[in-house]
Amino acid sequence: MKRRKVTLRRTLVAAAMAASLVVPLAACSSSGSGSSDGLILNVASQSDSLTQTFNPYLPNTAQGATYTNQGGGGFIYEPLVQINNVDIGKDIPWLAKKWAWSNENKTFTLDLQQGVKWSDGKPFSADDVVFTYEMLKKFPALNVGGIDFDTITAPDPNTVVMTFKTPSETKFTSLVSAAIVSQHIWSKVGDPTKYADKDPVGTGPFVLDTFSPQSFVLKTNKDYWQDPAKIAGIRFIPYKDNQGQTNALVQGQADWSGTYIADAEKSYLSKSKDNHYWAPVVGSDGLIPNLEKWPLSDIAVRRAISLGVDREQVGAATDSPAATSQTGLPMPSFASEVAPKYKDLVFKQDKPAAEKQLTDAGYTKGGDGYYEKDGKKVEFSVSFPASYTDIAARAQVLVSQLKDIGIKLDIDTTSVNDINKITADGTFQSTIGYPVGPAPRAFNIYDSMMNPNKYYPVGEATPTFENIERFNDPVAKELFAKYPLATTDEERNDILAQLQGIWIDQLPMIVMFYWGNYGDWSTAKVTGFPSEQDPYFAPYPNPVVALKLKPVS
């Protein structure tokens, strides 16, 4: 919730502690209607506050309440390609209908869809794509995806060519996920970092209809370049916490959400045969240390924590699968990418071994039961938004488990709006809930979490929220630089195996459980959602799924 989602700081893992936000009944009628020409679907989302800002590149906007990543394409603004993190490898052509790498992966050519129009009727072309990417390059504050290229040109209205100084195929996901904006509007807005974009004009399947501080409606774009949505629109209703979202779902005031639901079987699924909940595993999570700050800067402490925790218990706190592979990769999705020598290397709790790590490193246990060294107690805090009850539940388990091995963990809660800032600039000791979304390849997972080439000193914000641990190993740095230059699968697999070894040995992150793309929905009014039986895409609210929904006749 950049997940983010929240900046999708895996928004999909959002959860909460307080009571639900009271929303006027007019904003969330249980009938699901509210339009004279069809069904309006109610979507429960999460936001601390709601302002009429739809600039897709700014944080804490109304677009964030639509489960759309900051900087990413969504319901209004679209990406070139929809990355499929559930059915890996089956990415969906979107504004780009096909693409190809050439020149040793230093040239990237995209063929665009034809007949696409902006919602104001103006034609979409390659010039809009070129304008968008040049804008991101000119204004680094907007470039949250870390998009980097040498040149970008439009040889004709339907073709875009990007060139790079080095092989860059590994950057594919970020390159094609950016929200494409219109040149004819955005070239006249002045400084785009200050542009609210109150009345957005996109190419997407929905357009802004009505807005209030309590909710807003996106109505179906009837002139959409693909088959228009079969529903009349979507009403997004923000709640301050996941309990509010859950209540709305249970009471029929919301038809769709992407929130964690505690004890989903009892609290939601059992309430109606139409209620559904699915969270396909797409990523790894756990205790994320700031490696620049003691005591987590000490590998002995990190190893003690990894050995001392009961991952089954941590995962069970939120019905999440316990992490198994010491490579940190989510299983079983990435089992084929684990190096043969690490396939059987799984996590096992061993409290005596955990305490031995500390005593061998010169730590001694004080009278209060906690270890210390040089007069300093082994104590640190874990920071996360107070409204994320799933993270809170895991943190409470860790407080107890770490106390058992002589380590003191304190809970430091923040607001949803603040968490990405403190993790980006390094003013935290540890956190849970990695702010980078799921990745389609093992290399991309490591690249997001531990690439030293993305290191920034504490106080200097990591613009893409990657490597917030501030891992800075020179060997890993060289390996990450070499991987894009590899020309054979054998070379790439060898580098990946070395990175897995570094991860296992140095624990840049202490993986404890796997997380999923949470989806909660009712089929009382519409059908067509993805599921475990039909896993065509992620189940949280998104335009790919919205376009497949069909009203119940």
Secondary structure by P-SEA (a helix, b strand, c coil): cccccccccccccccccccccccccccccccccccccbbbbbbbbbbcccccccccccccccccccccccccccccccccbbbbccccccccccccccccccccccbbbbbbbccccccccccccaaaaaaaaaaaaaccccccccccccccccccccbbbbbbccccccaaaaaaacbbbbccccccccccccccccccccccccccccccccccccccccccccccccccbbbbbbbccaaaaaaaaaacccccccccccccccccccccccbbbbbcccccccccccccccccccaaaaaaaaacccaaaaaaccccccccccccccccccccccccccccbbbbbbaaaaaaaaaaaccccccccccccccccccbbbbcccccaaaaaaaaaaaaaaaaabbbbbbbbbccccaaaaaaaccccccccccccccccaaaaaaacccccccccccccccccccccccccaaaaaaaaaccccccaaaaaaaaaaaaaaaaaccccccccccccbbbbbccccccccccccccccccccaaaaaaccccc
